Amino acid sequence: MDPLLKMVLDPPPISTTIHHPQFEVDALRKIIRAKWKARSKIEDIDDDLNTLADEFKLLSHILYKNHNRFRNDKGYKDLRMLEKTLQKFLNHKFLKSLTDFLGFIPDSPSSHLKTYLPTQAMGLHTQLQLYGAGAFLARIEMLSKNCALLDVQRLNLGHFWGVSAQNLAVVGRIWLVCRHVLVGVQTCYDGLGQLLAELPGDRSREEMPSDLFAFMPEDIVKQVKQAEAVVVNIGSSVEVKEQTQTVTVDDFLDLGEPVKRSTVDIFSDIGEKIKRPKLDPVPNNDLSALNKMRKNEAADISNSTESTTTKDILSDIHSIDQLKDFLKSEAESRKVSRKSSFTHKLSQDEWKSMRKEVLTNLMPTKPNKSLKLCRKLIRNAVK
């Protein structure tokens, strides 16, 4: 493990300033110039951190929803690792440490005022926090690419491609924002290194690297090295112009095997008028009459089906034994599935009372008359 990363967790030193009565004005100007360079990217980094916080909430919600189905999936485990690393990075308050340290440095040089400057230990601690942020961003870069490759493979296979597309969108946005944050952290780290080189104090501690190129991919290193910074001094203001290539989510989707994109303009036909055949208008009265007729037909069909089913079941009973078998089978079917039984409209109490009444009206001496009466009782109860 990198020994510098262990020092990132050390507690911060005492925040104090030391009076330097014979400090040179030229050296103070260099310190102030380096301060403004380190401070130039703070607002952009703060906005990016807010965006990452929103993306972190969305990623956590998606992983919570998909936990039961994908808990043993390799891509899901990599997404969990990305979530934990991103959470640790958001809890790493390197921006606060940088802002507090730069607040102890004066905004303008003056030979008439007393010069108070922070200590080297405070600057080293702030530089270590930026170094730790670079390490977090490098790990997020690696995990994002691993998750993207696995999601693209799932898309090619067609297994739960909707989940893969959603994961790929979230990871792509996190990857793009973290790259922008890494460039800003490198700018702040470079300006802080120039500031500490001019700051008086004890420099016998651990030497820090001059840049964060070890945590950057090769394309970002080339962009930073090829960027032409033009410093324009206008009075006390400093303007830095950087020329860097813009990176989009399309570059993230081109990991592994590039995505084939069509050059045809999809929206070229938008705006053209489409000719549709004109239909004869129908009066409102005809529409209302047609709706009534359809409702009546539907009601007649439902009534006819109900009457035929009741007629078919009860009309097949021609003896007292058949009627008893019907009551027995109906009791069994109500125990298994009441909705599928013939007497599903009756409650349990109504069914018991109807069965009791049917059994009392059965007369073996007059079978035809009693069967006709029992069928009538059952039909009236079911209606």
SEPA-507737 format. One line per 3 residues: for each residue x, y, z of C-alpha. Coordinates in Angstrom, 3 decimals, decimal comma, m for minus. Example, Ala and Ser with C-alpha at 12.3 -4.5 7.8 and 13.67 -1.06 7.14 Angstrom:
BEGIN
12,300 m4,500 7,800; 13,670 m1,060 7,140 .
***
This chain:
BEGIN
0,000 0,000 0,000; 1,134 3,529 m0,752; 2,570 5,044 2,475 .
1,171 8,441 1,495; m2,382 7,040 1,563; m1,866 5,977 5,188 .
m0,910 9,568 6,013; m4,197 10,814 4,532; m6,017 9,462 7,604 .
m3,776 11,362 10,043; m5,556 14,029 12,117; m5,152 17,612 10,879 .
m2,549 19,848 12,515; m3,378 22,926 14,551; m4,714 25,744 12,373 .
m2,490 28,710 13,073; m0,494 31,412 11,309; 3,060 32,624 11,867 .
4,196 36,216 11,587; 7,010 36,817 9,050; 8,245 40,399 9,491 .
10,895 40,361 6,739; 9,076 38,337 4,121; 9,752 39,463 0,536 .
6,921 40,986 m1,445; 7,862 39,110 m4,643; 7,638 35,766 m2,872 .
4,278 36,793 m1,410; 3,021 37,616 m4,904; 4,024 34,162 m6,122 .
2,170 32,609 m3,195; m0,964 34,650 m3,950; m0,751 33,754 m7,661 .
m0,513 30,056 m6,784; m3,417 30,499 m4,358; m5,696 31,797 m7,091 .
m4,677 28,919 m9,361; m5,566 26,409 m6,664; m8,804 28,252 m5,948 .
m9,963 28,539 m9,570; m11,528 25,068 m9,730; m13,219 24,960 m6,309 .
m16,649 26,082 m7,545; m16,620 23,615 m10,451; m15,595 20,769 m8,162 .
m18,336 21,712 m5,696; m20,978 21,589 m8,446; m19,657 18,222 m9,632 .
m19,787 16,838 m6,089; m23,456 17,844 m5,813; m24,129 16,033 m9,096 .
m22,301 12,953 m7,828; m24,377 13,012 m4,635; m27,583 12,887 m6,703 .
m26,223 10,089 m8,879; m25,183 8,188 m5,744; m28,757 8,321 m4,401 .
m30,111 7,050 m7,723; m27,543 4,236 m7,883; m28,302 3,152 m4,305 .
m32,038 3,076 m5,058; m31,516 0,956 m8,193; m29,264 m1,507 m6,376 .
m31,773 m1,790 m3,529; m34,552 m2,640 m5,988; m32,466 m5,246 m7,848 .
m30,821 m6,894 m4,830; m32,971 m10,038 m4,630; m32,662 m10,901 m8,317 .
m29,009 m9,994 m8,986; m27,329 m10,469 m5,589; m25,037 m13,231 m6,971 .
m24,328 m11,486 m10,280; m20,765 m10,306 m10,985; m21,966 m7,026 m12,465 .
m24,143 m6,347 m9,413; m21,195 m6,968 m7,072; m19,044 m4,530 m9,052 .
m21,827 m1,946 m8,836; m21,901 m2,430 m5,061; m18,139 m1,830 m4,927 .
m18,593 1,304 m7,023; m21,346 2,492 m4,682; m19,172 2,017 m1,571 .
m16,167 3,745 m3,164; m18,309 6,662 m4,312; m19,777 6,996 m0,814 .
m16,286 7,093 0,722; m15,211 9,717 m1,823; m18,225 11,927 m1,039 .
m17,444 11,647 2,690; m13,801 12,621 2,041; m13,973 16,366 2,752 .
m10,895 17,400 0,778; m12,559 20,543 m0,551; m13,201 21,893 2,949 .
m9,563 21,327 3,911; m8,391 23,175 0,789; m10,772 26,103 1,345 .
m9,755 26,460 4,993; m6,046 26,438 4,156; m6,348 28,996 1,355 .
m8,364 31,243 3,691; m5,248 31,821 5,822; m3,324 33,331 2,882 .
m3,773 37,072 2,185; m5,547 38,115 m0,994; m3,096 40,858 m1,984 .
0,569 41,679 m1,201; 1,319 44,739 0,890; 4,541 45,939 2,473 .
2,696 48,098 5,007; 0,728 45,270 6,614; 2,053 42,450 8,746 .
2,476 39,186 6,879; 0,886 36,124 8,526; 1,161 32,803 6,686 .
0,047 29,247 7,559; 2,487 26,500 8,451; 3,997 23,871 6,198 .
2,205 21,138 8,193; m1,178 22,619 7,281; m0,225 22,743 3,612 .
1,085 19,170 3,661; m2,154 17,917 5,230; m4,209 19,696 2,556 .
m1,992 18,258 m0,171; m2,453 14,776 1,277; m6,239 15,205 1,173 .
m6,042 16,049 m2,550; m3,774 13,044 m3,047; m6,364 10,809 m1,374 .
m9,114 12,295 m3,574; m7,050 11,388 m6,641; m6,730 7,796 m5,375 .
m10,516 7,558 m4,879; m11,167 8,921 m8,375; m8,729 6,450 m9,922 .
m10,544 3,548 m8,259; m13,924 4,915 m9,407; m12,536 5,095 m12,962 .
m11,480 1,438 m12,822; m14,739 0,193 m11,276; m16,850 2,186 m13,754 .
m15,099 0,550 m16,702; m15,553 m2,922 m15,208; m19,259 m2,315 m14,610 .
m19,680 m0,908 m18,125; m18,075 m3,935 m19,776; m20,320 m6,357 m17,879 .
m23,446 m4,312 m18,646; m22,559 m4,178 m22,344; m22,116 m7,964 m22,338 .
m25,569 m8,364 m20,756; m27,021 m6,054 m23,406; m25,470 m8,163 m26,165 .
m26,884 m11,330 m24,608; m30,318 m9,750 m24,179; m30,712 m10,875 m20,540 .
m32,600 m8,189 m18,594; m31,344 m5,590 m21,051; m33,532 m2,882 m19,474 .
m31,714 m3,190 m16,150; m28,355 m3,154 m17,958; m29,266 m0,025 m19,919 .
m30,322 1,738 m16,723; m27,126 0,731 m14,918; m25,022 1,769 m17,898 .
m26,622 5,230 m17,969; m25,959 5,883 m14,267; m22,382 4,535 m14,378 .
m21,637 6,534 m17,532; m22,693 9,788 m15,885; m20,651 8,995 m12,754 .
m17,609 8,194 m14,901; m17,874 11,417 m16,885; m18,327 13,664 m13,832 .
m15,456 11,976 m11,952; m13,103 12,580 m14,876; m13,969 16,272 m14,752 .
m13,410 16,305 m10,984; m10,026 14,604 m11,439; m8,855 17,328 m13,824 .
m9,949 19,982 m11,313; m8,198 18,198 m8,434; m4,996 18,050 m10,517 .
m5,180 21,824 m11,105; m5,668 22,496 m7,391; m2,860 20,077 m6,501 .
m0,471 21,756 m8,927; m1,286 25,228 m7,590; m0,916 24,029 m4,005 .
2,484 22,526 m4,816; 3,676 25,879 m6,216; 2,345 27,601 m3,097 .
4,147 25,265 m0,699; 7,401 25,706 m2,612; 7,380 29,417 m1,709 .
5,924 29,023 1,778; 8,519 29,312 4,578; 8,812 26,543 7,125 .
10,246 23,103 7,816; 10,352 20,939 4,638; 11,949 17,874 6,224 .
8,736 15,832 6,057; 7,669 13,322 3,411; 8,087 14,650 m0,116 .
4,932 14,712 m2,180; 4,813 13,954 m5,932; 4,639 16,967 m8,214 .
1,398 15,849 m9,909; m1,403 13,265 m9,815; m0,603 11,661 m13,172 .
m0,282 8,263 m11,450; m4,055 8,319 m10,824; m5,021 9,537 m14,295 .
m5,694 7,533 m17,451; m3,401 8,157 m20,383; m5,868 10,271 m22,375 .
m6,346 12,749 m19,505; m2,562 12,936 m18,952; m2,071 13,797 m22,629 .
m4,787 16,453 m22,474; m3,261 18,055 m19,382; 0,233 18,026 m20,863 .
m0,917 19,373 m24,225; m3,134 22,040 m22,703; m1,816 25,498 m23,403 .
m2,259 27,768 m20,412; m2,132 31,439 m21,235; m1,718 33,664 m18,199 .
m2,846 37,227 m18,753; m1,935 39,659 m15,994; m4,349 42,558 m15,819 .
m3,529 44,515 m12,717; m3,992 42,062 m9,849; m6,239 39,620 m11,742 .
m5,037 36,378 m13,255; m6,807 34,658 m16,165; m5,989 31,108 m17,200 .
m7,198 29,739 m20,527; m7,009 25,977 m21,078; m7,668 24,056 m24,259 .
m8,845 20,528 m23,545; m10,821 18,010 m25,534; m14,418 17,471 m24,555 .
m15,340 13,951 m23,439; m18,909 12,680 m23,693; m20,768 9,560 m22,607 .
m20,300 8,185 m26,141; m16,608 7,709 m25,334; m17,640 5,686 m22,287 .
m19,897 3,459 m24,397; m16,990 2,757 m26,773; m15,140 0,764 m24,094 .
m14,097 m2,634 m25,383; m15,918 m2,785 m28,733; m16,982 0,589 m30,187 .
m20,701 1,108 m30,689; m21,849 1,341 m34,317; m23,778 4,573 m34,823 .
m25,713 5,393 m37,941; m24,912 8,617 m39,720; m28,455 8,950 m41,084 .
m30,453 11,778 m39,584; m33,317 10,107 m37,767; m35,329 13,306 m37,409 .
m35,065 14,362 m41,064; m38,693 13,400 m41,764; m40,129 15,306 m38,811 .
m42,313 18,170 m39,911; m43,628 16,613 m43,139; m47,366 16,456 m43,516 .
m48,931 13,009 m43,769; m52,035 12,626 m45,914; m54,778 10,682 m44,196 .
m58,079 9,590 m45,772; m61,042 11,710 m44,805; m63,850 9,876 m43,021 .
m67,496 10,829 m43,268; m68,651 12,548 m40,093; m71,134 10,584 m37,999 .
m73,932 12,468 m36,220; m74,011 12,409 m32,440; m77,505 10,890 m32,401 .
m76,350 7,903 m34,454; m73,381 7,371 m32,124; m75,579 7,347 m29,013 .
m78,044 4,946 m30,639; m75,171 2,683 m31,716; m73,789 2,613 m28,148 .
m77,216 1,725 m26,715; m77,637 m1,049 m29,257; m74,222 m2,514 m28,390 .
m75,024 m2,438 m24,660; m78,343 m4,193 m25,228; m76,652 m6,863 m27,345 .
m74,036 m7,469 m24,648; m76,744 m7,744 m21,980; m78,743 m10,206 m24,105 .
m75,642 m12,342 m24,692; m74,821 m12,465 m20,978; m78,435 m13,337 m20,049 .
m78,593 m16,046 m22,685; m75,322 m17,618 m21,497; m76,513 m17,615 m17,873 .
m79,890 m19,117 m18,784; m78,301 m21,807 m20,945; m75,837 m22,803 m18,242 .
m78,593 m23,036 m15,593; m80,860 m24,911 m17,984; m78,119 m27,328 m18,977 .
m77,159 m28,205 m15,400; m80,601 m28,490 m13,802; m82,390 m29,935 m16,798 .
m80,128 m33,017 m16,692; m81,539 m34,027 m13,284; m84,354 m36,594 m13,805 .
m84,387 m38,534 m10,547; m84,119 m38,048 m6,806; m80,758 m39,829 m6,702 .
m79,357 m37,475 m9,343; m80,568 m34,511 m7,320; m78,852 m35,852 m4,193 .
m75,633 m36,416 m6,176; m75,862 m32,848 m7,484; m76,171 m31,462 m3,946 .
m73,234 m33,586 m2,782; m70,966 m32,567 m5,691; m71,976 m28,928 m5,253 .
m70,986 m29,062 m1,572; m67,583 m30,536 m2,514; m66,970 m27,924 m5,240 .
m67,842 m25,092 m2,837; m65,195 m26,380 m0,432; m62,530 m26,460 m3,180 .
m63,419 m23,339 m5,161; m66,584 m21,466 m4,438; m66,211 m19,177 m7,488 .
m66,329 m22,115 m9,908; m69,393 m23,713 m8,297; m72,914 m23,384 m9,677 .
m74,239 m21,712 m6,500; m71,343 m19,234 m6,132; m73,770 m16,350 m5,615 .
m75,045 m17,845 m2,367; m73,324 m17,360 0,953; m72,651 m20,306 3,236 .
m75,763 m19,710 5,346; m77,951 m19,257 2,267; m76,562 m22,454 0,745 .
m77,278 m24,478 3,914; m80,830 m23,177 4,200; m81,538 m23,830 0,502 .
m80,153 m27,391 0,698; m82,244 m28,073 3,809; m85,367 m26,768 2,099 .
m84,700 m28,874 m1,018; m84,193 m32,031 1,014; m87,419 m31,482 2,984 .
m89,427 m31,063 m0,236; m88,206 m34,344 m1,694; m91,090 m36,871 m1,725 .
m90,298 m40,372 m3,037; m94,011 m40,987 m3,550; m94,262 m38,025 m5,950 .
m90,836 m37,837 m7,671; m91,749 m35,742 m10,724; m93,594 m33,090 m8,750 .
m90,909 m32,863 m6,077; m88,081 m32,644 m8,666; m89,861 m29,830 m10,468 .
m90,342 m27,972 m7,174; m86,688 m28,467 m6,122; m85,362 m27,242 m9,486 .
m87,520 m24,163 m9,120; m86,185 m23,526 m5,599; m82,576 m23,771 m6,792 .
m83,170 m21,468 m9,776; m84,876 m18,830 m7,642; m82,053 m18,919 m5,094 .
m79,320 m18,588 m7,711; m80,916 m15,616 m9,484 .
***
